């Protein structure tokens, strides 16, 4: 294999009178391997080839880790000089600051990059795709894939109905490079059906003094030939005849090299696999894309994800994550994929109690949206979440309805107009829908469409758990328990990650308690809610009280037994802390939701459901309102109770003792009350 023979391919334009920039840049929001997987897989799907019938062919993407000899990094000596120049530049800044403390992280990170390039080998993640058109586009085609990836950043322009609109893909690549650089080789067919090849690269480093031209540079550099002060071109076709790359390519497609790949050596593959299956489970199922994760240092295929093994692979991945990482690493978002896969799995994989249904939702201005819902009252693995995805069948985010029948649902926005709407509402990471990212011209229209879709999805989900016709108002209950409902039926409780979009919330959804500039919208019920958390510090009984008080007072004192009066003394009491003493904690009432349903066949018999809105551990009292102000309760005389689940729950008169539940978990029981009971549920 020959060595790259361009001794100085890196070019960093002059800063002129522009602003100096350090290592903090737009790539900082792409720190996770999820972002690398989402960006690269999305770009590969967007560039897929067509079959003879004009249909998309299945795209294959490989993620290969390999320690490549450092001499194959293009223009390595020039790049090392730039790192040395940048280190010196920031050292001089620190010296001139007059402080002994570092003024930033630049010197540490630049020194690490230099150490990596001085090693014999460099860890490189190479991303190779097949079944794609390659990185097409000429030097002056402003909105072609080549120009958007190599010659621009942050330009908001959609590429068909599938691509992202921010043009930040290169930032996700640089964010995972310890030396802040990536290169690529691509092969494609031009408009004349001729084969073309391309070699290009970008670096997002920092301002430094150019080692040969001696001017202050911009932070962004590129590989290529400078034609004039206003133009450069990448290496193409005949420029590459005598150059071999670490991986050979004979078909159309693109190889991206992330040099100095920043990764956790023991689990990088799991983190990458999690991101890919979270984002593209639907595209994998529909045979639109497949993935391999390979360690070329050991010649081992670590992960292979395709439509044939998807369900089996998901179960295998769960085992690996919990074993190699931790149980917590398999979080609720990962668990939700279990239910999402049930919406498209083989009919034979659905249990006898499971039910799957498809709904075509008519949404204003974007037409039909497809919602597939899977429910199973006996399957506690279902997370009670639904997700939105757009073309190229990439999941954007999850929403939750934490109570009711277990379910999961997938909502697919398939129309061109719908894709335009949701692309405009996405943040650059493609993981959030945020009003502020939308173009001002369309923000009200697009956010209204989003609200319309969300409300109609919620109505369908609410019908899984229909409201009871037997209800009863409970005097005093509203003042003791916050009303967290959104107005779409009983039982719809949402936090900032759940529910119906709100025009004032940048994250997209109403929080249960608003604390920012919109706090005036809090309802009177929320403002009057009583929430008390009492923790009793255990101690043993003291052997004596304080000494006689000596502080004078102008109030009349009635001494008893000849004592001059009561009050604090000048000596310390004898009470002692006892670690074995009784400890007790009452659950905060905002942490739970109470639902009560009257049994129509038996007087004073009620079904009581307690739902944990977050992890809880403590006691819960059932109390009866005793005054008009509803500020105090007495113990509720529960005559009997029958638990329907969690038989280990301990009751003591009106109190549920030491209850421990995880978020969204619930406890059901039936209680019988005396005829005279007018009650409320309380934690005070």
N, C-alpha and C positions, 0 to 999 in steps of 0.2 A: 504494500500500500504506500503510495507516494505521499509526501508531506504537502500540505497546502502551501503553495509557492507565492502567495501574495504577502510580501513582508510587512506592508503597512495598509491593510484594507480599511481600518477604522477611521472615520471622519466625524469630528465633533465641531459643528459650526461655531463661529465667533459669537460671543455674547453681545458684543457691541455695547450699547448703553442699556441692555436689558437687565432684569433682576437676576442676581445670583440665586442658585438653588442648591440645597443640600440633598441628602438621601431620602428625606421625606417627600413623597410624591403620590400620585394617584394610584400607584400599585399597592399602597398600604392597605386598601380595602379588600385586596385579593390574597389574604395571607393563608387561606386554608386550601388543602388539596381538593376540597369540593369545587372551588373556583376553577382550578386547572381542568378538572374533569368536565365541568359544565361548559366552559368556554370552548375547549378543543373539540368535544363531542358535538356540541351545537354547530360549530363551524364545519365539521366534517359532514354532518347531516345536511346542512344547507348546500353543500357542494356535491351532493350525490349525483351519480350518473343516472340516465334513464334506460330502460330496456326497450325492446322493439315496439312495445305497445305504449310507450310513453310513460310508463309507471316508474316510480323510484326503485332503484335496486338497493339491496341491503348493503349498508356500509359497515366495514370492519375497521376497528381502531385498536392499535396495540400500544401499550405503555411499557417501555423496556428500560430497565435500569442497568447501566453498565459503567464500569470504571474505564474510561478511555484515556489513552496516553495524552498527556497535557500538550505535547508538541503538535497535536492535531487541532488545538484551539486556534482559529485563524488570527494571524497577526499577534501572537501571544507576547512577543517582546515589546511591541508598541503598546499593547494594552497594559502590560506591567509597568511601563514607564508612566502611563497615565495614572495608574493607581498610586505610584510613588509621588507623582506631582500633586495629586489630590490630597494625599496624606500630609505632605509638606505645606500645602496651601492652608489646611485646617489647623496644623500645628502653629503656623504663624498667627492665625487668627486667635488661637488660645493664648499665645504669648502676649499678644497685644491687648488682650482683655484685662490683664493685670490680676487674674484669678488663678489660684492653684487647682481649681476644679475644672474638669472637662466641660466645654460649653455645648457639647452635643455627642451624638453617637457615631458621627462620621468616621473618626479615626479608628475606632474599634472595628467597625464593619469593613472599612477599606483595608485594614491590616489583615483581617481574616481572608478577604478575597485574594490578597497578594500571597498569603501562605498557601492557599489552594492552588494557585497557578504555579507556584514553585515546587509543587509535589510532582512525582512521576506520573501519576494518573489523576484524573478529575472525575468525580461522580456526575454522570449525565443521565437525565431522563429523556429518552427519545420517544416521540409520539408519532406513530406512522399510521396513515389511513389508506384504505383500499376501497375501490368502488366509487371514488370521487373524481371530480374533474381536474383537481389540482388548483394551484393558486393562480388563477387566470387574471389577465389584465396587463396593459402596457404601462409605461412610465407616466403617461399623461392622462390615463383614464381615471378621473378623480374618484369615482364611486365604485370602481371594480374591487374585487376582494384583495388583490395585491396592494393596491394603493391604500386601502383602508387599514390593512394590517401593518404595512411597512412604512408608508409615507405620511400617515396622519394618525391622530389620536383624538378621541372625544368628539368627532364629527357626528352629529345626530342625523342619520339617514338610514332608512330601512332598506334591506336588501331582499326584495321580494316579500313573501308573506311569512317567512320562517326565521330570518336572522334577527339578531339583536340590533339595536339602533344606536348604541353609544360609541362603538368603535374602540372599546377599551380592552379588547382581547389580548393585546400585547402586554398590558399591565399585569394580567394574571400570570403570564409566563415569567416576566421579570421578577415578580413577587416571590417566586420559588427558586430564584437563582441567587446563590451567595456571591456571585461575581457580577450580578446585575446585567446579564447578557443572554441572548438566545440567537441561534442561527437556524436557517431552514434551507432545504433543497426541495424543489417541486418540479414535477413533470406534467405537462398538459398539452392539449391539442388546440391550436389556434383556429381562427375562423376559416382558414384555408385548408383545414384538416392536416396541418403539418405539426410534427412533434416539436415542442419547445421545452427547454430546461431553464431553471432559475436558481440562483444562489443569492440569499440576502440575509440580513441580520440587523438587530437593534440592540442598543445598550441604553439603559436609563441609569446613569451614574450620578454625577453631581458636577457642579461648576469646578473647573480646574484650569491650570495653565497648560496649554498645548505644548508637549515636549519638543516639537520641532518648529512650530510657527510662533511660539511664545506669546500667544494671545489668550485672553480669558475665554473659556468655552461655555457653551450652553450645556445643559445636563444630558441631553439626548444625542446619541451618536448612531452611526449606521455603517454598514459595510457596502462599498461600491466605489465607482469612479466619479470624481467630481468633473463635470463637463464645463461649468462656469460657476461664478460665485452664487448663482441662483438655482443651480440644478445639479443633481447627481443621478446616476443610474446604477441599478444592481447588475451583478454579473449574470450573463445569459449565454446560452447556446455555445458558440465557439470559445467563449472565455473559459469554459469549464472542461474543454477536451482533455486536458492533461491532469485533471484533478480527480482523485478518488475520495470517497467519503466513508466514514465508519460503517454505514449501511448502504448497500447497493439498491438501486431502484430501476426496474424495467417497465413498470406500468404507470399509468397516470395516478397522481396522488401527491401527498406532501409528507415530508419528514421534518419534524421540528425538534431541535436539540436545545434542551434547557441545561446550560453549562453550570457546573457547581450546584447541582440540584440540592436544594435545602430540604432535608427529610429526616424523619426519625427512622433509624436503621432497622429497628425491630418491628415496626408496624406501619410503615408508609403504604404498603400494599392494601392493608385493611382500610385505612382512611380514604384512599383513592377509590376502592371498591364500593365503600358505603356511599360516597358522593355520586358515583355513576348509577348505582341501582336506585337511589333516591330520585335522581333527576330523570332517568330514562327508562323506568320499568315498563311503561306503556309502549314506547318505541321498540324496546327489546321484544316484548310480547308479540307485537305486530310484524316482527321480522324486518324492521327498518334499520336496526343497528345491532352490532354485537361487539363485545370487548374481550381483550386478553391483557392480563398484567403479568409481565415476564421479568424474571431476574436473570439477565444474560451473564452475570458473573458466575452463576451456578447452573446455567442452562436449564432453568426450571420454570415451567408455567405455573404461576401462583394462583391465578384466577382465570376462569373462562366463563363468560356470561353470555348466553344466547337464548333464543326462544324455546329451544328444546329442553334446556335444563333449568329454566328460570326459577320455578317453584322449589325444586330440589336445592339449587344453589343458594337461594335466599335462606333456607333452613341451615345449610352448611355455614354460611357467612355468620349467622347469629351465634352458632356454637363457637366459631373461631374468635369472634369479637369478644364474647364473654370470657373465653379462656385466655386469650392473649392480651386483651386490654382490661376490661372489667365489665361487670353487669351494668353499671351505670352508662357505659359507652354505648350500650344498646338502648338508646333513649326512646321516648315516645314517638318521635318522628320516624325512627327506623322501624319501630313496631307497627306503625300505621301502614307500612308497605305490605304487611301480611294481609290486611283487609283490602287494600287497593288491588292486590293481585287476585283476590277472590272475585273481583268484579269482572275479570276476564278469563278466569281459569276454566279448565275442562269441567263440564257438568258433573262428571263422576267424582270430582274433588269437593263438591258441595255436600255438606252434611244433610241429614234428613230434616233437620230443623232450620236449615239455611234457606234463604230466599233471595233471588236476584231479580232486579227489575231495571228497565231502561226508560228514561223519561226524556222527551224532546221539549226543551224549554224555549218558548218564544220570547226573546229579549229584544226590546225596542232598539231599532237601528242596526242591529247586527244579525238578526234572524235567529235561526234555531241553534241551540247549544245542547249538546248531548250529555246527559247525566246518567251514569250507571251506578246503582246502589245495591249493596249487599248487606243483609241483616241476618242475625242469628241470635235469638234470645239466650241460647246456651253457650255461646262462644265468647268467653271473657277476653280473648286475645284481640278482639276488635276494639279499636281505640275511640270510636264515636267521633271520627274526624272525616272531613271531606276536603278535597284539594282541587285547585284550578290548574289546568295545564293548557298550553297553546301549542301551535306548531313550532318546532318539529316534534310534537308530543313530548314536551319537556315540562315537568312539574315546576310550578312557580312557588306555591306555598300551601300550607295546611290551615284549615279552620276547624274549630272544635265546638261540639255540642255535648257537654260533659255528662248529661243525664239521659235516661230513657233506654230504649232497646239498643243493645250493642249493634253498631253498624260501621261501615266505611263507604265512601262514595267518591267517584272520580267524575269531575266536570270538565269536559273537553270543549274548548273554544276552537271551532274548525273553520269558520268563515274568514275571508280575507279582511273584512272590516273588523271583525272581532279580534283578529291578531293585531291589527293596527292599534286598536284600543288598549289591549293589555301590554303590548310592547311599550307604548307611551307611558303607561303607569308603572312599569318595572323600574327598580333601581339598577345600577350598573352590574350588580352581582347576580341579577335574575332571581333573587330569593325573596323579594318584598314587592308589594304593590303600594306605591306611595303617591299621593296626590301631587306633591310638590315637584315630582320629576316630570310631570306631564307638561307639554307645551301649553303656554298660557292661552293660546287661541282655542284650544280644545278641552281645557281642563274641566269645565263645568259639564260639558256634554259627555265626556268619557267617564268622569266620576259618577254621573247619574246612571250611565249604562252599567257600570260596576255595581252600584247600589241595587239596581233593578234585578240583575242576575242573582246577587247574593240573597235578596229577599225571597225570590222565587225558589231558590234552592232550600232556604230555611223552611218555607212552608211545606215543601215535600218531606223534609226530614221531620218536622213537627207531626205530620200525619202518621209517622211510625208509632208514635206514643200519644194517641188521641186524648183530649181532655175528658175527664170524668164528668158525667151529667150530675153527679152528686157532689156538690161543693158547699162550703159554709164559710162565711166570714168569721174571723176570730178577733174579737175585740182586743185591742192593745198589741196585736202581733206586729203590725207595721212599724210601731215605734221601737220595737225591740230587735227586729231582724231587718237588715237593709234590703230594700227591693232592688235586686240586680237584674231584673228582667229588661229585655230590649223592646217589649211591646209586640212580639210575634208569638204570643201564646205562653201559657204557664210552663215553666221549666226551661226557658231559654235564657241561660245565664252566661255572660260573656266577660272576658277580661280583655286586655289590649291585644291578645293574640286570637280573639274569638269574635264571632258575631257579625253584625251588620256594619258596613262602612259608615263613617261619619265624616262630614266635610271639614271638620276642624282638627282632626287628628292626623298628624303627619305619618304615623305608623299605619293608618288605615282603619283603625277600629276604636270604638269607645272604651276607655278604661272604666272599671267599676267605680272608681272615685277619681274625679278630675281635679288635678292640683295645679294646672298651669293657668294661662290667661283666661281659659274658658270655665274656671271654677264657679262662676256665677250660675252656671246651668245645673248645678247640683240640685236635686229635688229636695223638698222639705223633709221627705221621708229619710233621705240619706243624711241630711244635716242633723235630724233629731235622733238618729239611731244611737243606741247606747251600746258601747263596747267596753267591757272592763276585763282586764286580765289580772287575776290575783295569784300571786305566788307566795306561799307561806314559808318563811325561813324557820327551820326546826331548831328548837333549843330545849334544854332541860329547865326544870323549875328552879328559880333562884332561891338561895337559902335565906336571904333577908332583903328588905327594901333599901331604899336610899336613906341617907341620914337626914336629920331634921333640917328643914329649909331655913336659910338665914336671910333671904332676900326680903326687904321691906316692901309693903304695899299700902296704898292709901285706901284700899277697900276693907270693909269690916271682916274680921276673922273671928270665927267661933271655935276656939280651941276645945279639943276634947281630951279628957284625962290629963289636963294640965300642960299639954304640949303647946308650944307657941304657934303652931299652924302647920299646914302641909305644904310641900313644895320640893323642889330639887335640892339635894344636899351637895356638900363639897367633896364627897368621897364616891369612888366608883362602886356600882352595884356588883352583885355576885353571880348574875345570870351567865350561863356558859352555853356555847354552841355544842349541840349533840348531833353528830353526823348520822346517828341511827334514829333520830327523831322522825316524826311524821311529816311527810312532805306532800303537798297537794297543788295541782295546777288546774285552773279552769280554762276550757277551750274558748278562744276568742270567737264571738259570734259571727264576725265577718268571714271566718274560716270555714263555716259550715252553711248548708242550706237545709231548711226543714220543709218537708211537704207532708200534708195531712189530708187524708181522704176518709170521709165518714162512710161507715158500713150502713147501707140503706136498709138492710134486713134486721139489724139489731141496734137498738137504741144505745147511745153512749159508747159504741164500739168504733174504734178508729184505726186505720192503717197509718203508721208513722214511718216516714222514710227520712233518714239523716244522710246527707251527701257531703263528702269532704271536698271543698273547693280548693284546698291545698293540703299538704301533709299535716295531720293533726295528731296530738297525743295529750290527753287530759280527761277531765270530767265534764259531763253535760247535765245540767239541771233542767227539769221540767217544772215550771212555776205557774202560779195563778195570780192574775192581776188583782190587787186589793185596794187601789185607790183611783180616783179619777185622773190623776196626773200620770198614771201608769208607769211610775218610776220605781215601784217596788213590787216584789212578788213573794208569795209564801209557797212552800212546797206543795206540789200538786198531788192529791191523794189518788195515785194510780192503784186501782183495785186489783188488776191482774195484767199480765203481759205475756205474749207468746212471740218468741223470736223466730223469724223465718230464715235467717242466715246468721253467720257469725255467732254460733251458739256459745262461744267462749266469752261473750259480752257479759259483764257482771252488773246487775242492778242492785241498788240499795235504796229502797223506798222509791223516791221520785228521781233518783240520780243514776245516770249511766256512768259506771266507774271505769276510769283508766282506759278509755277507748282509744285505740290507735288505728288510724286509717290513712291510706295513701290518697293522693289527689285523684278525684273522680270515683273513688270507691264509695259504696253506700251500705247502709244497714237498715233492714226492714223489721218491723215488729208490729203486732196488734196490741193496742192498749184499751182497757175498759176503765171508764171514769164514772164517778158518782153523778147522779142526776143534777146536782146543784153546781157542777163545775163550770166556771167560765175561765178559760185558761189561755195561756200563752206559752211559747217555748222560749226559754231563756238560758243564758250562761252566766247570770249574775246571782 
